[in-house]
Amino acid sequence: GAGVSQSPSNKVTEKGKDVELRCDPISGHTALYWYRQSLGQGLEFLIYFQGNSAPDKSGLPSDRFSAERTGGSVSTLTIQRTQQEDSAVYLCASIQGYNEQFFGPGTRLTVL
Amino acid sequence: RKEVEQDPGPFNVPEGATVAFNCTYSNSASQSFFWYRQDCRKEPKLLMSVYSSGNEDGRFTAQLNRASQYISLLIRDSKLSDSATYLCVVKRGGGTSYGKLTFGQGTILTVHP
């Protein structure tokens, strides 16, 4: 079956613009995560959705970042007024129960 | 202190060598443990889960020491294709954000001919 998909695969934007990144998790997976990874760095947790529970937003670096998950499926990560330090690969992952966490291919964001 | 800590390396080893990676975690409520592998410019993928009794998958052996809050990964007879970043991952077992996975910074391994 289909894995986790993300769009766009690459996004180049100008400083100060808003961007939206999309994640389509594996159908039926109740948990969804967003991470970001800067060049040569580890995974930085951003936000975690688990079923109908309130999301864990503890990793969002500033109030310019927000995410929502509609209908328990598709998720959108929005970055407002982008800054150069926002440049990174944004990874989405989904998991069902105690099984493996599956990652999407990521969106490579470049802020000029 | 980071919730999951790893030696970032890099580890440079010849083919056929045995190499071990270590990881420590700070949250005693952690429930499950994993090793993921990430190839350059690719997304992470599950390598193996880590069980209290220790487990082996071919050339890979994972160990867990709950008392010391320590996880290890041993790779025997290294292959060139083992070159990657190895991520230690801990799953929260209780309290807030039950089930949340936390990743270590990763250990870089390069196997050379």
Interface residues (C-beta under 8 A of the other chain):
Chain A: A31 Y33 Y35 Q41 G42 L43 F45 Y48 Q50 D56 S58 L91 I95 Y98 E100 Q101 F103 G104 P105 G106
Chain B: S32 K42 E43 P44 K45 L46 L87 V89 T96 S97 Y98 G99 K100 L101 T102 F103 G104 Q105 G106
